[in-house]
Amino acid sequence: MTYKTKLAIAVAICLWASAFVGIRAGLQDYSPEGLALLRFLIASLCMGLIYFRMPVRSGMRIKDMCGLLGVGAVGIGVYNLTLNHGEMSISSGMASFITSQAPVITTLFAVLFLGEEIRLSRILGLFISICGVALITLGERGSFTWDASITYILVATLVAGLYSALQKPFLKRYHAIETTTFIIWGATLFLSIYFSDLSHDLLHASVKTTLMVGYLGIFPAAIAYVAWSYALSEIPVSRAVSFLYFMPFLATLMGWFFLGEVPVMLSMAGGILAIAGVWIINASYRASGIKSA
């Protein structure tokens, strides 16, 4: 792996970790829908400026444009809507631990619907991850309660598991900047149905909170997604996503430092268990010689 690839992964992970904290701050004055739309309106503007200043652009097919717009609508649009709703009542650090369970969701689907072989190590990984998420819930709520916020975070986790795999085929044909531009534009088109929510939020939001949303649009959105797309174009998806293990710990530290979200020890223990379960599942795939695209 080259130095540029390592740098791209580090940039993406650090900025995405900060996004969990920024979202919690932005939700003080913005609705989940208004926050998502404003963030990606800003990101779309940034990507447009970069895209149209590219010295050479590929002749992208209409079919691929539509495909990338669809990836953006689901992989970024739905993800950010559900994540924002989830973070209305779940701390930034614990939300990042739960969304890091994307490989667990993928494994469940593979076993249930694709007839994939059931291995003892994968069952163990699933069990450990589920126990970890349960401990996070107990630490955050004081009881094993299931509510809308948990559902939202789990939907975001499912979508996160699909995003990297969905965009990988396009990165074999187009530059990372081109791919990311159309993905972010797709997210913004999807989120534009919430324009009335954004209009209402802008009338009441403070300048400080709006600047935070601007940060989310420029850095964790535009810059981080370009960096991640570049990394995916250079190394396999399975190797790239393994670095995401570090993100929840960074997000927890940032939430503690910037928002005063002191992590509950039970939730932290659950987060570590959840990450351990994902690691066991991924190790099982590596041991069996299965590689991602």
Backbone as a ProteinNet text record, in pm:
[ID]
protein_1_A
[PRIMARY]
MTYKTKLAIAVAICLWASAFVGIRAGLQDYSPEGLALLRFLIASLCMGLIYFRMPVRSGMRIKDMCGLLGVGAVGIGVYNLTLNHGEMSISSGMASFITSQAPVITTLFAVLFLGEEIRLSRILGLFISICGVALITLGERGSFTWDASITYILVATLVAGLYSALQKPFLKRYHAIETTTFIIWGATLFLSIYFSDLSHDLLHASVKTTLMVGYLGIFPAAIAYVAWSYALSEIPVSRAVSFLYFMPFLATLMGWFFLGEVPVMLSMAGGILAIAGVWIINASYRASGIKSA
[TERTIARY]
85	0	88.5	60.7	144	117.1	209	194.8	67.1	36	-84.3	-210.5	-212.5	-328.7	-346	-235.5	-240.8	-290.6	-241.8	-283.8	-432	-479.6	-621.2	-709.6	-670.9	-747.7	-748.3	-632.8	-623.2	-711.1	-708	-790.7	-938.2	-980.9	-1121.7	-1167.7	-1089.7	-1129.5	-1136.6	-1037.4	-1037.1	-1153.4	-1178.2	-1287	-1423.1	-1439.8	-1567	-1590.9	-1485.6	-1501.1	-1551.6	-1497.6	-1541.6	-1685.8	-1732.9	-1869.5	-1972.3	-1945.7	-2039.5	-2058.1	-1948.3	-1953.8	-2021.9	-1986.4	-2046.1	-2195.8	-2241.9	-2385.9	-2459.4	-2405	-2468	-2476.1	-2370.9	-2370.8	-2471.2	-2475.8	-2567	-2713	-2743.8	-2882.4	-2938.9	-2856.1	-2906.6	-3000.2	-2975	-3057.6	-3122.7	-3077.5	-3129.2	-3204.3	-3305.2	-3373.8	-3283.1	-3303.8	-3221.5	-3225.7	-3343.3	-3358.7	-3288.9	-3309.7	-3247.9	-3096.6	-3045.7	-2901.3	-2841.3	-2903.3	-2851.3	-2851.2	-2960.4	-2968.8	-2866.7	-2856.9	-2761.8	-2619.3	-2588.2	-2453.6	-2416.4	-2508.7	-2473.7	-2497.9	-2574	-2574.8	-2436.2	-2377.3	-2241.2	-2140.6	-2154.2	-2062.9	-2075.9	-2198.6	-2221	-2154.8	-2163.7	-2099.3	-1947.7	-1891.7	-1746.2	-1704.5	-1779.5	-1745.2	-1762.1	-1862.2	-1879.9	-1761.6	-1712.1	-1596.1	-1473.6	-1456.1	-1341.9	-1359.7	-1480	-1508	-1489	-1544.4	-1538.9	-1402.8	-1314.4	-1177.7	-1079.2	-1130.2	-1043.5	-992.5	-861.4	-807.3	-860.9	-886.5	-939.1	-1049.4	-1165.1	-1275.8	-1313.1	-1354.8	-1394.8	-1529.5	-1549.6	-1680.1	-1774.2	-1829	-1912.1	-2042.8	-2078.9	-2203.2	-2323.1	-2435.4	-2556.9	-2597.9	-2582.1	-2617.5	-2536.1	-2406.8	-2321	-2351	-2384.9	-2424.7	-2544.9	-2645.1	-2765.9	-2734	-2644.3	-2604.8	-2538	-2449.1	-2379.2	-2474.9	-2570.1	-2670.3	-2751.3	-2781.7	-2854.6	-2773	-2643.9	-2555	-2552.3	-2548	-2547.1	-2676	-2790.4	-2919.7	-2932.2	-2886.3	-2897.3	-2778.7	-2657.3	-2537.2	-2502.5	-2543.2	-2516	-2645.2	-2745.4	-2870.1	-2942.9	-2975.4	-3047	-2960.4	-2829.8	-2738.6	-2740.4	-2726.6	-2720	-2853.5	-2963	-3094	-3113.3	-3086.9	-3108.6	-3007.3	-2882.8	-2781.8	-2819.5	-2863.5	-2903.5	-3017.5	-3117.1	-3228.9	-3181.2	-3090.2	-3039.2	-2962.4	-2885.1	-2802.6	-2883	-3012.4	-3096	-3093	-3073.1	-3073.8	-2960	-2872.8	-2758.1	-2630.9	-2537.8	-2414.9	-2332.8	-2248.7	-2171	-2079.7	-2011.7	-1920.7	-1991.5	-2102.9	-2174	-2242.8	-2287.4	-2344	-2239.2	-2115.5	-2008.5	-1972.8	-1980.8	-1955.5	-2061.3	-2187.3	-2294.8	-2283.8	-2259.8	-2251.4	-2129.3	-2032.1	-1915.1	-1947.6	-2071.3	-2112.9	-2162.1	-2133.4	-2178.6	-2141.8	-2018.5	-1986.1	-2073.7	-2122.3	-2210	-2341.8	-2397.2	-2521.4	-2502.1	-2388.8	-2359.8	-2353.4	-2288.7	-2276.9	-2413.3	-2497.7	-2632	-2710.5	-2704.5	-2774.7	-2718.6	-2586.9	-2523.4	-2567	-2578.9	-2619.5	-2768.1	-2850.8	-2995.5	-3048.4	-2989.8	-3048.3	-2960.5	-2831.6	-2741.5	-2689	-2733.8	-2692.6	-2545.7	-2484.4	-2342.4	-2319.4	-2204.6	-2170.2	-2166.6	-2225.4	-2223.8	-2100.7	-2011.2	-1890.3	-1899.6	-1838.2	-1842.1	-1783	-1673.2	-1609.7	-1702.1	-1780.8	-1872.9	-1988.8	-2038.3	-2143.3	-2092.2	-1968	-1907.5	-1895	-1848.4	-1835.1	-1968.5	-2072.9	-2207	-2255.6	-2236.7	-2282.6	-2212.5	-2081	-2003.1	-2046.6	-2066.3	-2108.1	-2245.5	-2338.6	-2473.7	-2470.1	-2388.2	-2372.7	-2313.8	-2217.8	-2157	-2257.2	-2339.9	-2442.7	-2543.9	-2577.9	-2671.6	-2614.7	-2484.8	-2421.2	-2418.2	-2395.9	-2399.6	-2536.8	-2642	-2779	-2804.3	-2759.2	-2777.8	-2704.3	-2581	-2504.1	-2563.8	-2617	-2674.7	-2810.6	-2892.9	-3031.8	-3057.8	-2969.3	-2992.8	-3081.1	-3128.2	-3210.7	-3206	-3247.7	-3248.9	-3376	-3384.5	-3502.5	-3473.8	-3571.3	-3559.7	-3651.5	-3596.9	-3680.6	-3641.5	-3701.9	-3681.2	-3536.2	-3466.9	-3328.9	-3237.7	-3258	-3179.7	-3209	-3336.5	-3374.1	-3306.9	-3309.1	-3244.9	-3095.5	-3027.9	-2883.9	-2855.8	-2939.9	-2920.1	-2944.5	-3041.7	-3062.5	-2940.1	-2887.1	-2765.5	-2650.1	-2642.8	-2538	-2550.9	-2673.5	-2698.3	-2655.5	-2694.6	-2661.6	-2510.7	-2445.6	-2300.7	-2229.1	-2285.5	-2225.8	-2234.5	-2333.3	-2352.3	-2270.8	-2244.4	-2190	-2058	-1958.9	-1826.6	-1831	-1908.4	-1917.8	-1990	-2090.8	-2168.3	-2086.4	-1996.8	-1923.4	-1796.6	-1749.2	-1623	-1618.2	-1722	-1714.6	-1694.1	-1750.9	-1737.7	-1595	-1527.5	-1391.3	-1291.1	-1332.1	-1245.6	-1250.2	-1352.8	-1369.8	-1348.3	-1369.5	-1364.9	-1276.8	-1232.5	-1148.4	-1228.6	-1159	-1225.1	-1304.1	-1252.3	-1322.4	-1452.4	-1447.9	-1569.4	-1674	-1630.3	-1722.8	-1786.5	-1705	-1755.9	-1849.2	-1817.7	-1902.2	-2044.2	-2060.2	-2195.3	-2265.4	-2190	-2250.1	-2306.1	-2228.3	-2273.9	-2388.3	-2383.4	-2496.4	-2623	-2607.6	-2723.7	-2784	-2697.4	-2746	-2822.5	-2768.4	-2831.4	-2965.8	-2973.9	-3102	-3207.5	-3166.9	-3259.5	-3303.7	-3210.2	-3240.6	-3315.6	-3319.1	-3383.6	-3533	-3592	-3734.5	-3759.6	-3652.6	-3665.6	-3629.7	-3647.2	-3610.8	-3691.6	-3817.8	-3900.8	-3848.9	-3799.5	-3741.6	-3617.6	-3534.6	-3413.5	-3448.7	-3547	-3587.1	-3630.4	-3705.4	-3749	-3629.9	-3538.1	-3422	-3332.6	-3313.7	-3224.5	-3274	-3403.8	-3460.1	-3432.6	-3405.9	-3392.8	-3253.8	-3171.3	-3040	-2941.8	-2852.2	-2748.1	-2637.1	-2559.8	-2448.1	-2346	-2321.9	-2223.3	-2261.5	-2389.3	-2433.7	-2430	-2466.3	-2463.3	-2320.3	-2225.5	-2084.8	-2040.4	-2092.5	-2061	-2113.1	-2233.5	-2288.3	-2203	-2153.2	-2062.6	-1937.1	-1883.8	-1767.9	-1802.2	-1920.2	-1961.2	-1970.7	-2014.2	-2027.7	-1895.2	-1799.9	-1671.5	-1575.8	-1562.3	-1456.7	-1503.5	-1594	-1633.8	-1713.9	-1772.1	-1846.7	-1756.6	-1731.5	-1657.8	-1517.1	-1435.7	-1295.5	-1283.6	-1357.5	-1345.9	-1393.9	-1504.2	-1555	-1461.5	-1398.5	-1299.5	-1180.8	-1134.1	-1021.2	-1054.5	-1175.4	-1215.2	-1227.8	-1285.1	-1296.5	-1158.9	-1064.5	-927.7	-869.4	-887.9	-835.2	-896.5	-1028.2	-1095.5	-1047.2	-1004.8	-954.6	-815.7	-747.4	-610.1	-598.6	-690.2	-680.5	-817.9	-824.6	-953.3	-1042.1	-1173.4	-1269.8	-1246.6	-1222	-1205.9	-1089.9	-982.5	-867.4	-896.3	-963.6	-993.4	-1084.1	-1191.4	-1287.9	-1229.5	-1123.8	-1063.9	-1006.3	-970.2	-914.7	-1023.8	-1150	-1259.6	-1276.1	-1205	-1210.9	-1167	-1078.5	-1023.9	-1123.4	-1219.4	-1305.8	-1390.4	-1454.7	-1536.5	-1458.6	-1334.5	-1254.1	-1219.3	-1189.6	-1163.8	-1288.2	-1403.4	-1528.5	-1562.6	-1538.3	-1565.7	-1477.7	-1349.1	-1258	-1298.7	-1336.7	-1378.7	-1506.9	-1602.4	-1727.1	-1703.3	-1609.7	-1571.9	-1508.9	-1417.8	-1343.3	-1428.7	-1505.2	-1577	-1719.3	-1786.1	-1925.6	-1945.8	-1838.3	-1851.6	-1929.1	-1934.8	-2003.8	-1910.5	-1911.5	-1824.2	-1873.5	-1790.9	-1836.8	-1865	-1979.9	-2014.1	-1928.8	-1867.9	-1775.6	-1843.2	-1970.6	-2043.1	-2058.6	-2088.2	-2101.1	-1967.5	-1859.9	-1727.4	-1690.7	-1721.6	-1694.6	-1775.3	-1899.9	-1982.7	-1926.3	-1874.6	-1815.7	-1694.4	-1610.5	-1491.6	-1533.5	-1635.7	-1686.9	-1740.6	-1815.1	-1873.3	-1764.9	-1660	-1548.5	-1477.6	-1462.6	-1397.6	-1476.8	-1609.7	-1693.3	-1675.5	-1668.5	-1646.7	-1510.4	-1410.1	-1275.8	-1273.8	-1343.9	-1348.8	-1415.8	-1523.8	-1593.2	-1502.6	-1436.6	-1346.7	-1229.4	-1177.9	-1067.3	-1111.5	-1237.7	-1291.1	-1292	-1331	-1331.4	-1190.2	-1096.3	-957.8	-901.7	-935.6	-885.4	-939.9	-1064.4	-1124.4	-1089	-1010.7	-962.7	-1062.8	-1169.2	-1269.3	-1226.1	-1224	-1179.8	-1292	-1294.5	-1389.3	-1330.7	-1419.5	-1373.1	-1279.9
-119.5	0	124.6	217.3	336.2	437.1	533.5	640	720.1	747.1	825	751.8	620.3	542.3	544.8	528.5	534.7	671.2	776.5	911.9	931.4	881.1	894.6	824.2	704.6	629.6	704.4	756	829.1	953.7	1027.2	1148	1112.8	1009.8	970.7	929	846.6	795.6	907.7	995.2	1105.7	1200.7	1235	1327.9	1264.2	1137	1069.7	1055.6	1031.6	1025	1158.6	1268	1400.6	1428.6	1362	1384.8	1341	1231.5	1185.2	1292.4	1361.2	1468.6	1591.7	1624.4	1740.3	1726.9	1606.9	1583.9	1611.5	1562	1587.2	1736.7	1809.7	1954.9	2022.2	1979	2038.7	2015.5	1902.6	1869.5	1956.8	2040	2132.8	2236.3	2274.2	2375.2	2326.5	2215	2165.5	2034.7	2015.7	1886.9	1786.4	1656.4	1557.6	1575.3	1609.7	1626.6	1753.1	1865.2	1990.9	1984.8	1919.4	1904.6	1825.6	1714.2	1631.1	1707.9	1780.3	1851.4	1964	2047.6	2158.8	2107	2000.9	1943.1	1902	1837.4	1787.3	1887.9	1992.9	2105.7	2169.3	2187.4	2243.2	2148.3	2018.4	1918.9	1915	1926.9	1924.9	2044.3	2159.1	2279	2259.4	2206.4	2182	2083.5	1975.5	1875	1929.4	2014.2	2074.7	2161.4	2240.8	2325.5	2241.9	2129.9	2042	1970.4	1918	1837.8	1918.7	2038	2117.6	2183.3	2173.7	2223.6	2111.1	1988.4	1877.6	1899.7	1883.3	1904.9	1805.4	1682.8	1579.8	1503.6	1488.5	1412.3	1297.4	1187.8	1071.2	1096.9	1029	1036.1	937.6	977.4	885.8	855.1	727.6	685.2	726.7	754.2	793.6	686.2	560.4	449.5	453.6	483.4	489	611.6	724.2	842.9	812.4	747.5	714.4	616.2	521.2	425.4	492.5	586	658.4	747.6	809.8	890.8	803.2	680.4	586.7	543.3	517.5	481.9	594.5	718.3	833.2	847.7	825.5	838.1	740.4	616.4	513.7	519.3	511.2	497.7	619.5	737.5	859.4	924	935.2	1000.9	930.1	803	725.7	709.8	684.3	667.5	790	909.4	1029.9	1063.8	1039.1	1063.3	975.9	847.3	755.2	777.9	808.2	836.7	960.8	1066.4	1189.4	1163.8	1085.7	1054.5	973.7	879.3	797.7	877.7	975.3	1055.1	1159.1	1165.9	1253.9	1210.9	1080	1032.9	937.2	908.4	820.1	902.1	887.4	966.9	937.3	1032.7	1021.2	898.9	874.4	761.3	628.6	613.2	485.8	465.4	572.7	560.4	508.2	555.6	510.5	364.2	318.9	177.6	89.3	132.6	50.8	47.5	162.4	163.6	89.1	64.6	-12.5	-161.1	-198.7	-338.2	-377.4	-297.4	-326.2	-467.5	-517.1	-653.6	-760.3	-733.4	-828.5	-840.4	-726.1	-725.5	-799	-772.3	-837.5	-989	-1034.7	-1178	-1241.6	-1174.9	-1226.6	-1245.5	-1146.6	-1156.3	-1269.2	-1282.9	-1387.3	-1526.3	-1544.8	-1674.6	-1699.8	-1597.7	-1615.3	-1622.7	-1542.6	-1530	-1581.2	-1595.8	-1638.9	-1780.7	-1843.8	-1980.5	-1996	-1891.9	-1899.6	-1997.7	-2063.4	-2162.1	-2100.7	-2172.2	-2127.1	-2186.4	-2100.8	-2145.8	-2109.6	-2190.5	-2166.8	-2030.9	-1991.9	-1863.8	-1747.3	-1760.3	-1652.3	-1643.8	-1759.8	-1760.1	-1694.1	-1727.7	-1667.6	-1516.9	-1471.7	-1328.1	-1256.3	-1318.5	-1259.8	-1247.7	-1354.4	-1355.6	-1247.4	-1237.4	-1137.6	-995.9	-971.3	-838.3	-801.5	-897	-871	-840.8	-917	-890	-750.8	-713.1	-581.3	-469.4	-482	-380	-376.4	-493.4	-497.9	-424.2	-441.8	-371.1	-220.1	-179.7	-37	20	-52.6	-8.1	0.4	-100.1	-100.5	16.2	42.4	152.7	288.6	302.6	430.7	457.1	350.4	369.1	322.9	238.7	184.4	61.3	20.3	-100.6	-145.6	-269.3	-321.4	-277.6	-151.4	-98.4	-80.7	-116.9	-101	12.9	115.3	225.5	268.4	376.9	420.9	456.5	515.3	557.6	438.6	327.6	206.8	154.6	157	112.6	198.5	330.5	421.3	390.2	369.4	342.2	209.9	109.5	-19.4	-10.6	70.7	92.6	161.5	260.6	328.2	229.2	136.3	34.1	-54.5	-95.1	-177.8	-105.8	20.1	98.1	119.6	142.4	161.8	38.2	-79	-201.9	-217.7	-154	-164.2	-60.8	54.3	168.3	139	90.9	70	-32.7	-140.4	-244.3	-194.1	-109.3	-58.8	33.1	113.6	208.5	150.1	36.2	-22.1	-46.6	-104.9	-128.4	-1.3	110.3	236.5	291	262.5	312.3	243.2	131.5	64.7	134.4	216.8	283.7	435.2	494.8	640.1	685.1	809.6	869.2	882.7	877.6	886.2	1016.1	1127.4	1255.3	1251.5	1195.4	1186	1099.6	985.6	894	959.7	1021.6	1084.5	1200.2	1276	1390.2	1345.7	1244.7	1200.5	1132.3	1064.4	1002.5	1110.3	1214.8	1322.2	1399.7	1421.3	1485.9	1401.4	1268.8	1180.6	1191	1199.8	1216	1346.6	1452.5	1584.7	1588.5	1526.6	1520.3	1447.7	1337.9	1262.1	1344.6	1413.1	1489.1	1619.2	1662.9	1790.6	1791.3	1673.4	1669.2	1731.6	1754.5	1813.4	1962.1	2027.6	2168.9	2255.2	2221.2	2301	2289.2	2171.4	2153.5	2241.1	2244.3	2326.2	2473.9	2517.5	2658.6	2699.2	2614.2	2642.8	2647.2	2551.3	2544.5	2667.3	2714.5	2828.6	2955.5	2966.2	3084.7	3087	2971.2	2962.6	2919.7	2870.9	2818.4	2930.9	2907	3004.2	2998.9	3107.1	3112.1	3003.7	2981.4	2881.5	2741.1	2707.3	2574	2561.6	2668.2	2665.4	2649.3	2712.9	2695.5	2551.2	2487.4	2346.7	2259.7	2289.6	2214.9	2239	2363.1	2392.1	2307.1	2290.1	2202.2	2060.1	2011	1875.1	1858	1962	1952.1	1953	2033.5	2046.8	1934	1903.5	1810.8	1665.1	1627.6	1486.9	1440.8	1534	1494.2	1498.6	1616.9	1626.6	1566.9	1614.8	1571	1424.8	1383.8	1246	1144.8	1175	1078.8	1067.7	1177.6	1169.8	1084.7	1107.4	1030.2	881.6	848.7	708.4	644.4	717.8	665.1	639	728.2	707.8	580.4	562.1	442.5	315.6	317.6	200.6	170	272.9	250.3	187.8	192.5	142.7	6.3	-24.8	-150.4	-217.1	-349	-418.8	-360.2	-372	-321.4	-384	-515.9	-585.5	-529.4	-492.5	-436.7	-294.4	-217.1	-77.7	-68.8	-149.4	-136.6	-185.5	-266.7	-312.9	-197.3	-88.2	28	106.9	80.3	151.9	112.5	5.2	-33.1	81.4	168	274.6	389.2	403.8	520.8	536.3	430	448.7	501.4	455.3	501.6	649.7	692.8	834.6	917.8	868.9	942.4	955.6	850.5	855	958.3	960	1058.1	1200.7	1221.1	1354.7	1397.8	1303.6	1335.8	1373.2	1304.9	1333.8	1472.3	1501.8	1627.3	1747.9	1736.3	1853.1	1868.5	1757.1	1765	1727.2	1684.2	1642.4	1513.5	1430	1301.2	1197.9	1195.1	1101.3	959.6	873.9	738.5	655.5	590.6	497.5	372.7	325.7	212.6	88.8	67.9	-47.3	-35.3	85.6	108.1	91	138.9	122.8	-24.9	-100.6	-244.4	-310.3	-266.9	-319.1	-283.8	-161.1	-119	-202.7	-230.1	-313.1	-455.1	-508.8	-641.4	-642.6	-537.3	-529.8	-528.4	-450.9	-445.5	-581	-647.2	-778.8	-879.7	-872.3	-962.6	-941.7	-815.6	-784.7	-836.1	-819.2	-865.9	-1018	-1090.9	-1236.7	-1278.2	-1209.3	-1241	-1216	-1100.6	-1070.2	-1167.5	-1206.8	-1302.7	-1436.9	-1472.7	-1597.6	-1596.9	-1482.3	-1472.4	-1479	-1412.3	-1415.1	-1557.1	-1629.9	-1765.3	-1860.8	-1833.7	-1919.3	-1877.7	-1769	-1726.4	-1648.7	-1597.9	-1517.9	-1373.3	-1314.4	-1175.3	-1089.3	-963.4	-867.8	-809.7	-750.1	-693.4	-577.9
0	0	0	-89.7	-104.2	6.9	18	117.9	92.7	-35.9	-68.8	-24.9	-42.8	-2.7	148	222	368.3	415.3	350.2	387.2	359	245.1	209.3	311.6	353.7	453.4	586.6	628.3	755.1	752.9	642.2	629.1	638.6	564.3	564.4	703.2	771.1	902.9	1006.3	1007.6	1105.1	1081.4	955.2	924.6	950	915.4	942.2	1091.2	1168.4	1313.9	1368.1	1314	1358.5	1318.1	1211	1164.5	1267.9	1340.1	1442.9	1550.3	1583.2	1681.2	1622	1497.6	1431.3	1413.7	1385.9	1368.7	1500	1609.8	1740.4	1769.3	1732.6	1753.1	1659.8	1534.5	1437.3	1470.5	1533	1566.3	1677.6	1737.8	1839.6	1778.3	1653	1587.3	1457.9	1404.9	1277.7	1296	1212	1208.2	1136.4	1156.5	1085.6	933.9	881.7	736.7	687.9	760.1	720.1	729.6	833.6	850.7	735.8	699.5	590.8	458.8	429.4	302.1	293.9	397.7	393.3	381.7	456.4	451	309.6	237.9	105.2	-6.4	21	-72.3	-76.6	40.2	49.3	-14.2	16.5	-41.5	-193.8	-245	-390.4	-457.7	-393.4	-448.2	-453	-344.9	-340.4	-449.2	-463.6	-563.6	-705.4	-724.4	-856.5	-895.3	-800.4	-826.7	-862.2	-791	-818.3	-951.7	-974.2	-1094.4	-1222.7	-1225.9	-1349.3	-1371.6	-1272.2	-1289.9	-1323.1	-1333.9	-1373.1	-1515.3	-1538	-1672.1	-1774.8	-1730.4	-1820.1	-1746.7	-1813.1	-1755.1	-1848.2	-1788.6	-1867.9	-1934.7	-2045	-2110.2	-2043.6	-1930.5	-1851.8	-1922.3	-1925.9	-1987.8	-1902.3	-1968.1	-1897.4	-1797.1	-1837.2	-1748.9	-1620	-1633.5	-1514.6	-1429.7	-1495.5	-1420.2	-1331.7	-1391.1	-1315.6	-1203.5	-1231.6	-1129.6	-1010.9	-1038.8	-932.1	-853.7	-923.5	-853.5	-757.8	-802.6	-717.2	-596.5	-618.2	-507.2	-405	-453.5	-363.2	-285.2	-353.9	-286.9	-170.8	-194	-89.9	6.5	-51	31.6	113.8	66.8	144	192.4	103	141.3	253.7	232.4	334.9	460	438.9	552.9	643.7	586.6	668.9	733.5	664.4	725.2	849	834.5	946.1	1057.8	1020.7	1123.1	1202.8	1133.7	1202.9	1300.5	1256.6	1346.4	1466.6	1441.9	1551	1653.2	1605	1696.1	1772.7	1748.6	1829.3	1976.2	2000.4	2139.4	2172.8	2076.4	2100.8	2087	2180	2177.4	2052.7	2016.1	1892.4	1891.9	2004.1	2010.8	1996.8	2068.4	2063.3	1928.7	1863.9	1729.2	1632	1648.1	1558.5	1583.6	1708.8	1738.2	1672.8	1678.6	1621.1	1468.9	1404.7	1258	1206.9	1292.7	1250.3	1235	1266.8	1256.5	1117.5	1017.2	880.9	835	858.9	816	881.9	1002.7	1070.4	994.4	954.5	878	745.5	680	552.3	568.6	674.9	700.3	726	802.4	828.5	699.1	610.5	483	397.5	398.4	318.6	365	495	549.9	526	547.5	539.4	396.4	305.4	172.3	58.6	82.5	-24.3	-2.6	102.6	127.3	161.8	216.1	249.3	363.8	359.8	460.4	600.9	696.2	835	902.6	947.6	1016.4	1163.7	1246.9	1390.5	1426.1	1359.4	1388.9	1357.1	1249.2	1212.5	1311	1354.5	1456.5	1584.6	1621.9	1740.1	1724.5	1606.6	1580.7	1587.8	1528	1532.4	1676.3	1753.1	1892.8	1974.4	1957.1	2031.6	1993.3	1864	1819.3	1871.9	1867	1917.6	2067.1	2141.3	2284.7	2307.4	2221.9	2233.5	2213.3	2107.2	2081.1	2194.8	2250.6	2363.8	2484.2	2510	2621.8	2597.7	2470.3	2437.5	2471.2	2431.5	2459.1	2608.8	2682.7	2828	2893.1	2847.7	2903.1	2870.6	2747.2	2704.4	2768	2780.5	2824.5	2967	3019.8	3152.9	3152	3032.2	3020	2874.2	2850	2713.4	2642.4	2610.6	2542.1	2394.1	2311.8	2167	2125	2064.5	2020.8	1879.6	1833.1	1695.5	1667.1	1764.7	1741.2	1712.5	1782.9	1757.2	1616.7	1577.9	1443.3	1337.2	1357.5	1262.2	1247.5	1359.7	1355.1	1284.9	1306.3	1240.9	1090.4	1048.7	905.2	844.9	917.1	870.5	858.6	952.7	950	827.7	796.1	677.9	551.1	539.6	420.4	409.7	523.8	524.3	472.2	502.1	454.4	303.8	242.2	97.9	20.5	82.6	9	-62.2	11.3	-48.4	-160.2	-138.9	-241.2	-365.9	-348.6	-462.1	-552.5	-493.4	-577	-637	-584.2	-629.7	-780.7	-844.7	-989.8	-1071.8	-1026.8	-1100.5	-1091.4	-981.3	-962.5	-1055.2	-1113.5	-1211.1	-1346.1	-1366.6	-1496.1	-1489.5	-1371.5	-1362.5	-1246.9	-1255	-1150.4	-1020.8	-907.2	-776.9	-761.8	-815.4	-804.1	-884.1	-1004.7	-1086.5	-1018.4	-968.2	-901.3	-779.4	-696.4	-574.5	-605.8	-709.8	-746.7	-776.5	-860.8	-896.9	-780	-694.3	-576	-483	-458.1	-369.2	-432.5	-563.1	-630.2	-617.7	-626	-609.6	-470.8	-371.1	-234	-218.8	-276.6	-264.2	-335.9	-453.8	-526.5	-442.7	-382.1	-297.8	-177.5	-113.4	8.3	-20.2	-147.4	-181.3	-152.1	-131	-95.8	41.2	116.6	250.3	249.8	137.3	126.7	223.4	244.1	336.2	480.2	517.1	650.8	667.5	563.3	568.6	577.4	499.5	503.3	643.2	709.2	846.4	941.1	926.6	1016.2	1003.1	880.6	857.5	926.3	944.5	1008.7	1159.2	1217.8	1362.5	1409.8	1319.5	1359.7	1389.4	1483.1	1515.7	1411	1405.2	1310	1344.1	1472.1	1515.4	1467	1483.1	1440.5	1288.7	1218.3	1072.2	1021.2	1087.8	1050	1071.5	1176	1199.9	1086	1038	924.6	800.1	786.1	674.8	681.8	803	821.9	778.6	819.1	783.1	632.3	562.2	417.4	344.2	393.2	323.2	358.2	487.1	530.1	539.4	634.1	639.1	516.8	442	322.3	198.9	144.9	18.6	26.6	117.9	124.1	165.5	268.1	317.9	214.6	144.8	46.6	-74.3	-114	-221.5	-177.8	-54.8	-2.5	3.2	47.5	57.4	-80.7	-175.7	-312	-371.6	-344.9	-394.3	-332.9	-202	-135.1	-193.7	-219.3	-275.2	-416.7	-488.6	-624.1	-624.2	-509.2	-500.2	-431.2	-337.9	-262.8	-256.9	-224.9	-215.2	-106	-126.5	-28.4	108.4	111.2	238.7	319.4	250.5	321.6	367.4	283.8	319.1	441.4	442.2	552.3	684.4	679.5	804.9	885.6	818.6	889.6	962.9	929.4	994.2	1141	1184.6	1325.3	1416.4	1366.3	1450.1	1470.3	1378.4	1378.5	1505.5	1558	1678.5	1797.9	1812.2	1925.7	1911.1	1787	1761.9	1788.2	1740.4	1759.5	1907.4	1984.2	2128.1	2197.4	2163.3	2222.3	2184.4	2058.2	2014.3	2083.6	2098.3	2167	2311.7	2375.1	2514.2	2524.4	2431.5	2437.2	2397.1	2287.8	2235	2289.5	2320.4	2363.7	2509.2	2575.3	2713.7	2730.2	2624.3	2630	2694.8	2826.8	2898.3	2871.9	2813.2	2779.7	2904.4	2904.7	3011.8	2994.1	3101.5	3090.3	3032.9	3066.7	3013.3	2861.8	2816.1	2672.1	2601.6	2662.5	2603.5	2593.5	2698.5	2695.4	2584	2569.2	2461.5	2324.9	2311.5	2184.2	2147.4	2246.7	2222	2183.2	2250.8	2215.4	2072.7	2036.5	1902.7	1795.5	1817.7	1722.2	1715.8	1830	1832.3	1749.4	1758.7	1679.5	1530.6	1488.8	1346.8	1302	1387.4	1352.8	1333.2	1418.8	1406.9	1276.1	1239.8	1114.9	995.2	992.5	881	875.9	991.6	995.8	938.6	961.9	908.5	756.5	698.1	551.8	495.2	563.9	515.5	522.6	629.5	645.9	540.4	495	392.7	252.1	241.2	109	29.5	93.4	22.6	22.4	-95.7	-107.4	-162.5	-116.5	-172.6	-299	-378.5	-505.3	-482.4
[MASK]
+++++++++++++++++++++++++++++++++++++++++++++++++++++++++++++++++++++++++++++++++++++++++++++++++++++++++++++++++++++++++++++++++++++++++++++++++++++++++++++++++++++++++++++++++++++++++++++++++++++++++++++++++++++++++++++++++++++++++++++++++++++++++++++++++++++++++++++++++++++++++++++++++++++

